[in-house]
């Protein structure tokens, strides 16, 4: 049983290595979805916001890891 739990934890860590990074990306997705669906922002602008937002989040995460 402990082997199965260990394997599950390893699989989970493949997708969520940095919890704050995952939460920030999920938050970004929610904000952009609300903007596109609720505020009527163009889908192309929403895609650009996702791209820029993910790049900013990734850059900040890398800076935290380097320090």
C-alpha positions as protocol buffer text, in pm:
chain_id: "A"
residue {
  index: 1
  type: UNK
  ca { x: 0 y: 0 z: 0 }
}
residue {
  index: 2
  type: UNK
  ca { x: 282 y: 241 z: 80 }
}
residue {
  index: 3
  type: UNK
  ca { x: 425 y: 173 z: -266 }
}
residue {
  index: 4
  type: UNK
  ca { x: 102 y: 289 z: -430 }
}
residue {
  index: 5
  type: UNK
  ca { x: 99 y: 605 z: -221 }
}
residue {
  index: 6
  type: UNK
  ca { x: 462 y: 670 z: -308 }
}
residue {
  index: 7
  type: UNK
  ca { x: 391 y: 630 z: -680 }
}
residue {
  index: 8
  type: UNK
  ca { x: 89 y: 861 z: -655 }
}
residue {
  index: 9
  type: UNK
  ca { x: 297 y: 1128 z: -481 }
}
residue {
  index: 10
  type: UNK
  ca { x: 563 y: 1104 z: -752 }
}
residue {
  index: 11
  type: UNK
  ca { x: 304 y: 1140 z: -1026 }
}
residue {
  index: 12
  type: UNK
  ca { x: 151 y: 1439 z: -850 }
}
residue {
  index: 13
  type: UNK
  ca { x: 492 y: 1603 z: -812 }
}
residue {
  index: 14
  type: UNK
  ca { x: 543 y: 1576 z: -1189 }
}
residue {
  index: 15
  type: UNK
  ca { x: 251 y: 1811 z: -1242 }
}
residue {
  index: 16
  type: UNK
  ca { x: 272 y: 2030 z: -931 }
}
residue {
  index: 17
  type: UNK
  ca { x: 635 y: 2081 z: -838 }
}
residue {
  index: 18
  type: UNK
  ca { x: 586 y: 2433 z: -707 }
}
residue {
  index: 19
  type: UNK
  ca { x: 246 y: 2477 z: -544 }
}
residue {
  index: 20
  type: UNK
  ca { x: 249 y: 2854 z: -562 }
}
residue {
  index: 21
  type: UNK
  ca { x: 333 y: 2842 z: -933 }
}
residue {
  index: 22
  type: UNK
  ca { x: 34 y: 2617 z: -999 }
}
residue {
  index: 23
  type: UNK
  ca { x: -198 y: 2838 z: -794 }
}
residue {
  index: 24
  type: UNK
  ca { x: -80 y: 3152 z: -971 }
}
residue {
  index: 25
  type: UNK
  ca { x: -137 y: 2997 z: -1314 }
}
residue {
  index: 26
  type: UNK
  ca { x: -483 y: 2877 z: -1210 }
}
residue {
  index: 27
  type: UNK
  ca { x: -561 y: 3226 z: -1080 }
}
residue {
  index: 28
  type: UNK
  ca { x: -447 y: 3377 z: -1410 }
}
residue {
  index: 29
  type: UNK
  ca { x: -669 y: 3137 z: -1603 }
}
residue {
  index: 30
  type: UNK
  ca { x: -969 y: 3230 z: -1390 }
}
residue {
  index: 31
  type: UNK
  ca { x: -908 y: 3604 z: -1430 }
}
residue {
  index: 32
  type: UNK
  ca { x: -866 y: 3578 z: -1807 }
}
residue {
  index: 33
  type: UNK
  ca { x: -1173 y: 3355 z: -1837 }
}
residue {
  index: 34
  type: UNK
  ca { x: -1381 y: 3610 z: -1645 }
}
residue {
  index: 35
  type: UNK
  ca { x: -1250 y: 3888 z: -1866 }
}
residue {
  index: 36
  type: UNK
  ca { x: -1325 y: 3701 z: -2188 }
}
residue {
  index: 37
  type: UNK
  ca { x: -1663 y: 3559 z: -2088 }
}
residue {
  index: 38
  type: UNK
  ca { x: -1789 y: 3831 z: -1855 }
}
residue {
  index: 39
  type: UNK
  ca { x: -1634 y: 4156 z: -1973 }
}
residue {
  index: 40
  type: UNK
  ca { x: -1644 y: 4078 z: -2344 }
}
residue {
  index: 41
  type: UNK
  ca { x: -1270 y: 4097 z: -2402 }
}
residue {
  index: 42
  type: UNK
  ca { x: -1164 y: 3951 z: -2737 }
}
residue {
  index: 43
  type: UNK
  ca { x: -1042 y: 3592 z: -2736 }
}
residue {
  index: 44
  type: UNK
  ca { x: -720 y: 3699 z: -2906 }
}
residue {
  index: 45
  type: UNK
  ca { x: -651 y: 3951 z: -2630 }
}
residue {
  index: 46
  type: UNK
  ca { x: -732 y: 3683 z: -2374 }
}
residue {
  index: 47
  type: UNK
  ca { x: -479 y: 3450 z: -2535 }
}
residue {
  index: 48
  type: UNK
  ca { x: -217 y: 3726 z: -2530 }
}
residue {
  index: 49
  type: UNK
  ca { x: -292 y: 3792 z: -2163 }
}
residue {
  index: 50
  type: UNK
  ca { x: -248 y: 3422 z: -2086 }
}
residue {
  index: 51
  type: UNK
  ca { x: 83 y: 3411 z: -2271 }
}
residue {
  index: 52
  type: UNK
  ca { x: 225 y: 3722 z: -2108 }
}
residue {
  index: 53
  type: UNK
  ca { x: 86 y: 3629 z: -1767 }
}
residue {
  index: 54
  type: UNK
  ca { x: 236 y: 3279 z: -1779 }
}
residue {
  index: 55
  type: UNK
  ca { x: 573 y: 3419 z: -1885 }
}
residue {
  index: 56
  type: UNK
  ca { x: 568 y: 3670 z: -1599 }
}
residue {
  index: 57
  type: UNK
  ca { x: 468 y: 3402 z: -1345 }
}
residue {
  index: 58
  type: UNK
  ca { x: 739 y: 3168 z: -1473 }
}
residue {
  index: 59
  type: UNK
  ca { x: 1003 y: 3443 z: -1461 }
}
residue {
  index: 60
  type: UNK
  ca { x: 910 y: 3536 z: -1103 }
}
residue {
  index: 61
  type: UNK
  ca { x: 914 y: 3169 z: -1002 }
}
residue {
  index: 62
  type: UNK
  ca { x: 1260 y: 3120 z: -1152 }
}
residue {
  index: 63
  type: UNK
  ca { x: 1389 y: 3429 z: -972 }
}
residue {
  index: 64
  type: UNK
  ca { x: 1262 y: 3290 z: -642 }
}
residue {
  index: 65
  type: UNK
  ca { x: 1432 y: 2957 z: -707 }
}
residue {
  index: 66
  type: UNK
  ca { x: 1766 y: 3121 z: -793 }
}
residue {
  index: 67
  type: UNK
  ca { x: 1776 y: 3325 z: -473 }
}
